[in-house]
Amino acid sequence: MKKLIFTLLSVYMLSLGAYAQYCGGSGSSQCTPNGSLTKPGLGPTSDSLPTVINGVPSTTIIQFKNYDTARYQGQLVTVVTLKIDSIGNLPTGLCWATNKANNTYANQEDGCIKINGTTCSDPGVYKLFIRVAVDIGLGVAIPINAESVGLKYYVRVNNAGLAEVALDTSQAVPFTKPSGYAASAVCTNGFEDLNNPMSELTVVPNPFNNRATVRFFSEKAMTVTERVTNMIGSEVYSKEVDARAGENISSLDRGTLAPGIYFYTIGSGKTLLTKRITISE
């Protein structure tokens, strides 16, 4: 057993070089778990997240709930802790972080993953490759195929002004080689966005019929602009808002907007948060 564990860990450590773009930091609070998941895994579903637009700063919060058991060598074992070690195949310019300084979660603990930055990758669907290490009580963290326990996720990318990319997983951009992670010199590498003073944008309910409640966190008082754009990138609503330091709560009225899918963005300059919203009949 010890020889097997050592072999697995050796292969695992060698493979970590292909996984980069971690933008967390010791003691940093990158996102806040909201306890919305009742079952282990990731949420919301990939197709519920907005398409990332080339050249536009984006922030996506993915909720995570740790497992209580996992399958290892054909047997069901108890998960003591699970560590998210790396996420591969992120579009160029995007990086990731969690709400834990060591990215390690106890049995059934709630967490979250923040993906942010500015990409200039080719349009398409990018299948993420998540590396995890699980302590099953053997005193050492063992690498486990994250996809086998349900940690499978996709990020969609498109150019500005084009329609949202459909989540066709059969056409997902494959994980090929580490050089695919090198940040392009012509787009932001994502690390600059760590200074974004705004975070945790939510729109509830979503979908909505007449009015929704918007919540976001701002580290400082500032004047921001809220905008709503349609699927082809045309602005259909715009208003300036005075945000205060801390949590901000406001209403988003449907007005004369027709039923359909839109993008709600709030911020100023490169300080932007975006959420896909749906107006129902």
GIQUIJO-V871906 format. One record per residue. N is the residue number from 1. RES is the residue in one small letter. SS is DSSP state (helix for helix, strand for strand, loop for the rest). PHI is phi in whole degrees, 0 to 359 (NA if undefined). OMEGA is omega as a letter, one per 20 degrees, with the letter a starting at -180 (NA if undefined). Layout:
# GIQUIJO-V871906
n=N res=RES ss=SS phi=PHI omega=OMEGA
n=N res=RES ss=SS phi=PHI omega=OMEGA
This chain:
# GIQUIJO-V871906
n=1 res=m ss=loop phi=NA omega=a
n=2 res=k ss=helix phi=297 omega=r
n=3 res=k ss=helix phi=296 omega=r
n=4 res=l ss=helix phi=297 omega=r
n=5 res=i ss=helix phi=298 omega=a
n=6 res=f ss=helix phi=297 omega=r
n=7 res=t ss=helix phi=296 omega=r
n=8 res=l ss=helix phi=300 omega=a
n=9 res=l ss=helix phi=293 omega=r
n=10 res=s ss=helix phi=297 omega=r
n=11 res=v ss=helix phi=297 omega=a
n=12 res=y ss=helix phi=297 omega=a
n=13 res=m ss=helix phi=295 omega=r
n=14 res=l ss=helix phi=295 omega=a
n=15 res=s ss=helix phi=282 omega=a
n=16 res=l ss=helix phi=294 omega=r
n=17 res=g ss=helix phi=298 omega=a
n=18 res=a ss=helix phi=277 omega=a
n=19 res=y ss=loop phi=244 omega=a
n=20 res=a ss=loop phi=224 omega=r
n=21 res=q ss=loop phi=67 omega=r
n=22 res=y ss=strand phi=279 omega=a
n=23 res=c ss=loop phi=240 omega=r
n=24 res=g ss=loop phi=278 omega=r
n=25 res=g ss=loop phi=205 omega=a
n=26 res=s ss=loop phi=300 omega=r
n=27 res=g ss=loop phi=79 omega=a
n=28 res=s ss=loop phi=276 omega=r
n=29 res=s ss=loop phi=254 omega=a
n=30 res=q ss=loop phi=273 omega=r
n=31 res=c ss=loop phi=198 omega=a
n=32 res=t ss=loop phi=233 omega=r
n=33 res=p ss=loop phi=298 omega=a
n=34 res=n ss=loop phi=249 omega=r
n=35 res=g ss=loop phi=66 omega=a
n=36 res=s ss=loop phi=281 omega=a
n=37 res=l ss=loop phi=269 omega=r
n=38 res=t ss=loop phi=264 omega=r
n=39 res=k ss=loop phi=238 omega=r
n=40 res=p ss=loop phi=300 omega=r
n=41 res=g ss=strand phi=131 omega=a
n=42 res=l ss=strand phi=243 omega=r
n=43 res=g ss=strand phi=200 omega=i
n=44 res=p ss=loop phi=287 omega=r
n=45 res=t ss=loop phi=295 omega=a
n=46 res=s ss=helix phi=304 omega=a
n=47 res=d ss=helix phi=282 omega=r
n=48 res=s ss=helix phi=270 omega=r
n=49 res=l ss=loop phi=267 omega=r
n=50 res=p ss=loop phi=291 omega=r
n=51 res=t ss=loop phi=295 omega=r
n=52 res=v ss=strand phi=283 omega=a
n=53 res=i ss=strand phi=264 omega=r
n=54 res=n ss=loop phi=305 omega=r
n=55 res=g ss=loop phi=80 omega=a
n=56 res=v ss=loop phi=248 omega=r
n=57 res=p ss=loop phi=303 omega=a
n=58 res=s ss=strand phi=223 omega=r
n=59 res=t ss=strand phi=223 omega=r
n=60 res=t ss=strand phi=238 omega=r
n=61 res=i ss=strand phi=250 omega=r
n=62 res=i ss=strand phi=250 omega=r
n=63 res=q ss=strand phi=279 omega=a
n=64 res=f ss=strand phi=222 omega=r
n=65 res=k ss=strand phi=233 omega=a
n=66 res=n ss=loop phi=289 omega=a
n=67 res=y ss=loop phi=273 omega=r
n=68 res=d ss=loop phi=261 omega=r
n=69 res=t ss=strand phi=221 omega=r
n=70 res=a ss=strand phi=211 omega=r
n=71 res=r ss=strand phi=264 omega=a
n=72 res=y ss=strand phi=225 omega=a
n=73 res=q ss=loop phi=53 omega=r
n=74 res=g ss=loop phi=81 omega=a
n=75 res=q ss=strand phi=243 omega=r
n=76 res=l ss=strand phi=275 omega=a
n=77 res=v ss=strand phi=237 omega=r
n=78 res=t ss=strand phi=278 omega=r
n=79 res=v ss=loop phi=273 omega=r
n=80 res=v ss=loop phi=277 omega=r
n=81 res=t ss=strand phi=218 omega=r
n=82 res=l ss=strand phi=229 omega=r
n=83 res=k ss=strand phi=246 omega=r
n=84 res=i ss=strand phi=276 omega=a
n=85 res=d ss=strand phi=274 omega=a
n=86 res=s ss=strand phi=196 omega=r
n=87 res=i ss=strand phi=230 omega=a
n=88 res=g ss=strand phi=256 omega=r
n=89 res=n ss=loop phi=69 omega=r
n=90 res=l ss=loop phi=293 omega=r
n=91 res=p ss=loop phi=304 omega=a
n=92 res=t ss=loop phi=309 omega=r
n=93 res=g ss=loop phi=97 omega=r
n=94 res=l ss=strand phi=263 omega=r
n=95 res=c ss=strand phi=226 omega=a
n=96 res=w ss=strand phi=226 omega=r
n=97 res=a ss=strand phi=203 omega=r
n=98 res=t ss=strand phi=239 omega=r
n=99 res=n ss=loop phi=277 omega=a
n=100 res=k ss=loop phi=248 omega=a
n=101 res=a ss=loop phi=299 omega=a
n=102 res=n ss=loop phi=255 omega=r
n=103 res=n ss=loop phi=58 omega=a
n=104 res=t ss=strand phi=246 omega=a
n=105 res=y ss=strand phi=234 omega=r
n=106 res=a ss=strand phi=283 omega=r
n=107 res=n ss=loop phi=309 omega=r
n=108 res=q ss=loop phi=65 omega=r
n=109 res=e ss=loop phi=285 omega=r
n=110 res=d ss=strand phi=277 omega=r
n=111 res=g ss=strand phi=208 omega=r
n=112 res=c ss=strand phi=203 omega=r
n=113 res=i ss=strand phi=236 omega=r
n=114 res=k ss=strand phi=253 omega=r
n=115 res=i ss=strand phi=244 omega=a
n=116 res=n ss=strand phi=214 omega=a
n=117 res=g ss=strand phi=133 omega=r
n=118 res=t ss=loop phi=229 omega=a
n=119 res=t ss=loop phi=254 omega=r
n=120 res=c ss=loop phi=225 omega=r
n=121 res=s ss=loop phi=288 omega=r
n=122 res=d ss=loop phi=297 omega=r
n=123 res=p ss=loop phi=303 omega=r
n=124 res=g ss=strand phi=154 omega=r
n=125 res=v ss=strand phi=252 omega=a
n=126 res=y ss=strand phi=252 omega=r
n=127 res=k ss=strand phi=278 omega=a
n=128 res=l ss=strand phi=281 omega=r
n=129 res=f ss=strand phi=247 omega=a
n=130 res=i ss=strand phi=260 omega=r
n=131 res=r ss=strand phi=261 omega=r
n=132 res=v ss=strand phi=232 omega=r
n=133 res=a ss=strand phi=234 omega=a
n=134 res=v ss=strand phi=243 omega=r
n=135 res=d ss=strand phi=266 omega=a
n=136 res=i ss=loop phi=251 omega=r
n=137 res=g ss=loop phi=93 omega=r
n=138 res=l ss=loop phi=265 omega=r
n=139 res=g ss=loop phi=84 omega=r
n=140 res=v ss=loop phi=213 omega=r
n=141 res=a ss=strand phi=280 omega=a
n=142 res=i ss=strand phi=251 omega=r
n=143 res=p ss=strand phi=293 omega=r
n=144 res=i ss=strand phi=231 omega=r
n=145 res=n ss=strand phi=298 omega=a
n=146 res=a ss=helix phi=298 omega=a
n=147 res=e ss=helix phi=295 omega=a
n=148 res=s ss=helix phi=291 omega=r
n=149 res=v ss=helix phi=254 omega=r
n=150 res=g ss=loop phi=99 omega=r
n=151 res=l ss=loop phi=270 omega=r
n=152 res=k ss=loop phi=240 omega=a
n=153 res=y ss=strand phi=211 omega=a
n=154 res=y ss=strand phi=228 omega=r
n=155 res=v ss=strand phi=239 omega=a
n=156 res=r ss=strand phi=255 omega=a
n=157 res=v ss=strand phi=231 omega=r
n=158 res=n ss=strand phi=210 omega=r
n=159 res=n ss=loop phi=280 omega=a
n=160 res=a ss=loop phi=300 omega=r
n=161 res=g ss=loop phi=85 omega=r
n=162 res=l ss=loop phi=257 omega=a
n=163 res=a ss=loop phi=293 omega=r
n=164 res=e ss=loop phi=297 omega=a
n=165 res=v ss=loop phi=285 omega=r
n=166 res=a ss=loop phi=287 omega=a
n=167 res=l ss=loop phi=276 omega=r
n=168 res=d ss=loop phi=263 omega=a
n=169 res=t ss=helix phi=293 omega=r
n=170 res=s ss=helix phi=291 omega=r
n=171 res=q ss=helix phi=255 omega=a
n=172 res=a ss=loop phi=298 omega=r
n=173 res=v ss=strand phi=296 omega=a
n=174 res=p ss=loop phi=286 omega=r
n=175 res=f ss=loop phi=277 omega=a
n=176 res=t ss=loop phi=248 omega=a
n=177 res=k ss=loop phi=214 omega=a
n=178 res=p ss=helix phi=303 omega=a
n=179 res=s ss=helix phi=298 omega=r
n=180 res=g ss=helix phi=294 omega=a
n=181 res=y ss=helix phi=267 omega=a
n=182 res=a ss=loop phi=296 omega=a
n=183 res=a ss=loop phi=290 omega=r
n=184 res=s ss=loop phi=289 omega=a
n=185 res=a ss=loop phi=288 omega=a
n=186 res=v ss=loop phi=262 omega=r
n=187 res=c ss=loop phi=224 omega=a
n=188 res=t ss=loop phi=300 omega=a
n=189 res=n ss=loop phi=277 omega=r
n=190 res=g ss=loop phi=97 omega=a
n=191 res=f ss=helix phi=289 omega=r
n=192 res=e ss=helix phi=297 omega=a
n=193 res=d ss=helix phi=286 omega=r
n=194 res=l ss=helix phi=297 omega=r
n=195 res=n ss=helix phi=273 omega=r
n=196 res=n ss=loop phi=301 omega=a
n=197 res=p ss=loop phi=281 omega=a
n=198 res=m ss=strand phi=244 omega=a
n=199 res=s ss=strand phi=198 omega=r
n=200 res=e ss=strand phi=58 omega=r
n=201 res=l ss=strand phi=283 omega=r
n=202 res=t ss=strand phi=227 omega=r
n=203 res=v ss=strand phi=232 omega=a
n=204 res=v ss=strand phi=227 omega=i
n=205 res=p ss=loop phi=285 omega=r
n=206 res=n ss=loop phi=207 omega=j
n=207 res=p ss=loop phi=289 omega=r
n=208 res=f ss=strand phi=221 omega=a
n=209 res=n ss=loop phi=258 omega=a
n=210 res=n ss=loop phi=244 omega=a
n=211 res=r ss=strand phi=211 omega=r
n=212 res=a ss=strand phi=231 omega=r
n=213 res=t ss=strand phi=261 omega=r
n=214 res=v ss=strand phi=256 omega=r
n=215 res=r ss=strand phi=232 omega=r
n=216 res=f ss=strand phi=205 omega=a
n=217 res=f ss=strand phi=250 omega=r
n=218 res=s ss=strand phi=235 omega=a
n=219 res=e ss=loop phi=284 omega=a
n=220 res=k ss=loop phi=210 omega=r
n=221 res=a ss=loop phi=287 omega=a
n=222 res=m ss=strand phi=197 omega=r
n=223 res=t ss=strand phi=269 omega=a
n=224 res=v ss=strand phi=236 omega=r
n=225 res=t ss=strand phi=244 omega=r
n=226 res=e ss=strand phi=257 omega=a
n=227 res=r ss=strand phi=228 omega=r
n=228 res=v ss=strand phi=237 omega=r
n=229 res=t ss=strand phi=239 omega=r
n=230 res=n ss=loop phi=272 omega=a
n=231 res=m ss=loop phi=294 omega=r
n=232 res=i ss=loop phi=259 omega=r
n=233 res=g ss=loop phi=90 omega=r
n=234 res=s ss=loop phi=279 omega=r
n=235 res=e ss=strand phi=285 omega=a
n=236 res=v ss=strand phi=243 omega=a
n=237 res=y ss=strand phi=199 omega=r
n=238 res=s ss=strand phi=205 omega=r
n=239 res=k ss=strand phi=202 omega=r
n=240 res=e ss=strand phi=276 omega=a
n=241 res=v ss=strand phi=227 omega=r
n=242 res=d ss=strand phi=269 omega=r
n=243 res=a ss=strand phi=271 omega=r
n=244 res=r ss=loop phi=256 omega=r
n=245 res=a ss=loop phi=291 omega=a
n=246 res=g ss=strand phi=111 omega=a
n=247 res=e ss=strand phi=281 omega=r
n=248 res=n ss=strand phi=242 omega=a
n=249 res=i ss=strand phi=230 omega=r
n=250 res=s ss=strand phi=214 omega=r
n=251 res=s ss=strand phi=253 omega=r
n=252 res=l ss=strand phi=243 omega=a
n=253 res=d ss=strand phi=268 omega=r
n=254 res=r ss=loop phi=294 omega=a
n=255 res=g ss=loop phi=63 omega=a
n=256 res=t ss=loop phi=259 omega=a
n=257 res=l ss=loop phi=292 omega=r
n=258 res=a ss=loop phi=283 omega=r
n=259 res=p ss=loop phi=302 omega=r
n=260 res=g ss=strand phi=152 omega=a
n=261 res=i ss=strand phi=258 omega=r
n=262 res=y ss=strand phi=225 omega=r
n=263 res=f ss=strand phi=239 omega=r
n=264 res=y ss=strand phi=260 omega=a
n=265 res=t ss=strand phi=234 omega=r
n=266 res=i ss=strand phi=226 omega=r
n=267 res=g ss=strand phi=151 omega=a
n=268 res=s ss=strand phi=210 omega=a
n=269 res=g ss=loop phi=62 omega=r
n=270 res=k ss=loop phi=273 omega=r
n=271 res=t ss=strand phi=271 omega=a
n=272 res=l ss=strand phi=227 omega=r
n=273 res=l ss=strand phi=235 omega=a
n=274 res=t ss=strand phi=230 omega=r
n=275 res=k ss=strand phi=222 omega=r
n=276 res=r ss=strand phi=284 omega=r
n=277 res=i ss=strand phi=235 omega=r
n=278 res=t ss=strand phi=234 omega=r
n=279 res=i ss=strand phi=260 omega=a
n=280 res=s ss=loop phi=272 omega=r
n=281 res=e ss=loop phi=296 omega=NA
